[in-house]
Every structure is written in C-alpha cells, then in structure tokens.
C-alpha cells in the first residue's frame, strides 16, 4: 500500500479557485483515515483555508494531511492539529502556546 498520496489542488481536487465539493470532501476525508495525503498548490495559505480546510471535518484524520502552499515553498503538516499548524504559520517559535494568547501577543507586538 502507498504511504503518501500527493494531489495538486486546482484542477485536480477542485475546479480552479473553487472549494472542494461535498463528494470530494468526503472522499478526501475517507482517504485521510487510511493514508497520509499532501496537497500542493500555487495558492497561499488563505486559499487552502477557503478551498480545503473549511470543508473537511476537524477531527483526528487531519493528522494525516500536509499542506504545501505557494508551489511547495512552505510545508505545514497538520499532525499536531490545525491549531498547531496555524501557530507555526503565523507565530513561529510559539508552537504549543494557546492560539488566542499567541494572537493577542502578536497583535500587541505589532503583527
């Protein structure tokens, strides 16, 4: 059995700049339950949130998902959960810290 399956986002998992449809969301979620999946795109993180992450159940299967935005120049494994990936994305060095506290500190710090 394969250990990792990699998909391009636009034109493969979804129409260009469109969100995953219900069938693709269900299929991707099912696949995440049995194998690691990576999704790559030229789009940035906000597009992944809009097109992919907001259409998947926020459960333990996300631990098998990795996101590679901006043509793979960034890499965000979700094995620690979506919150951990967001901390790594927007607040490097603050992993393990509460998202709310990190966000408030970042805002006070001028971010």
Phi, psi and omega per residue, in radians:
X1 nan 2.531 3.113
X2 -1.146 2.576 3.123
X3 -1.692 -0.410 -3.106
X4 -2.584 2.363 3.051
X5 -2.132 2.255 -3.087
X6 -1.992 2.316 3.126
X7 -2.159 2.558 2.873
X8 -1.437 2.583 -3.107
X9 -1.398 -1.180 -3.038
X10 -1.274 2.159 3.135
X11 1.546 -0.106 3.112
X12 -2.104 -1.141 3.103
X13 -1.419 -0.489 -3.113
X14 -2.608 2.784 3.000
X15 -1.072 2.712 -3.093
X16 -0.933 2.176 3.107
X17 1.140 0.178 3.121
X18 -1.767 2.763 3.097
X19 -1.345 2.769 3.013
X20 -1.016 2.401 3.045
X21 -1.424 3.011 -3.053
X22 -1.046 -0.722 -3.139
X23 -1.134 -0.797 -3.132
X24 -1.159 -0.667 3.097
X25 -1.042 -0.789 -3.137
X26 -1.130 -0.792 -3.136
X27 -1.113 -0.756 3.124
X28 -1.122 -0.743 3.101
X29 -1.059 -0.769 3.106
X30 -1.072 -0.752 3.134
X31 -1.104 -0.701 3.113
X32 -1.080 -0.395 3.102
X33 -1.290 -0.221 -3.082
X34 -2.222 -0.272 -3.079
X35 -2.680 2.747 3.059
X36 -1.297 2.450 -3.117
X37 -2.289 2.399 3.021
X38 -2.108 2.474 3.099
X39 -2.148 2.197 -3.114
X40 -2.039 2.596 3.108
X41 -2.826 2.786 3.008
X42 -1.318 -0.242 -3.134
X43 -1.251 2.785 3.083
X44 -1.523 3.129 -3.109
X45 -0.950 -0.793 -3.131
X46 -0.994 -0.616 3.131
X47 -1.200 -0.649 3.078
X48 -1.117 -0.719 3.099
X49 -1.048 -0.796 -3.086
X50 -1.220 -0.798 -3.023
X51 -1.472 -0.567 -2.983
X52 -2.071 -1.119 -2.949
X53 -1.069 -0.627 -3.133
X54 -1.285 -0.120 -3.123
X55 -1.930 0.075 3.103
X56 -1.929 2.525 3.039
X57 -1.041 2.412 -3.139
X58 -1.546 1.294 -3.107
X59 -2.234 -2.986 -3.043
X60 -1.125 -0.312 3.136
X61 -1.158 -0.378 3.104
X62 -1.090 -0.333 3.102
X63 -1.069 -0.362 3.127
X64 -1.635 0.081 -3.092
X65 -1.829 2.369 2.995
X66 -2.170 2.436 -3.126
X67 -1.953 2.286 3.114
X68 -2.158 1.455 3.131
X69 -1.348 3.054 3.101
X70 0.806 0.988 3.087
X71 1.039 0.528 3.111
X72 1.422 0.165 3.118
X73 -1.341 -0.209 3.036
X74 -2.186 2.667 -3.114
X75 -2.439 2.139 -3.126
X76 -2.266 1.654 3.024
X77 -1.272 2.388 -3.123
X78 -1.683 0.325 -3.077
X79 -1.051 -0.447 3.077
X80 -1.618 0.113 -3.113
X81 1.697 2.870 -3.121
X82 -1.085 -0.701 -3.132
X83 -1.054 -0.770 3.130
X84 -1.092 -0.715 3.106
X85 -1.130 -0.694 3.114
X86 -1.138 -0.709 3.088
X87 -1.071 -0.763 3.117
X88 -1.126 -0.572 -3.102
X89 -1.315 -0.840 -2.993
X90 -1.787 -0.321 -3.112
X91 -2.404 1.192 -3.129
X92 -0.956 2.448 3.134
X93 1.531 -0.050 -3.117
X94 -1.995 0.339 3.121
X95 -1.028 2.508 -3.125
X96 1.528 -0.179 3.131
X97 -1.570 2.636 3.113
X98 -1.046 2.297 -3.116
X99 -0.979 -0.764 -3.135
X100 -1.071 -0.802 3.126
X101 -1.118 -0.729 -3.134
X102 -1.117 -0.752 -3.125
X103 -1.115 -0.786 3.138
X104 -1.102 -0.773 3.115
X105 -1.089 -0.687 3.115
X106 -1.112 -0.732 -3.125
X107 -1.141 -0.767 3.127
X108 -1.152 -0.502 -3.126
X109 -1.437 0.043 3.081
X110 1.656 0.152 3.126
X111 -1.377 nan nan
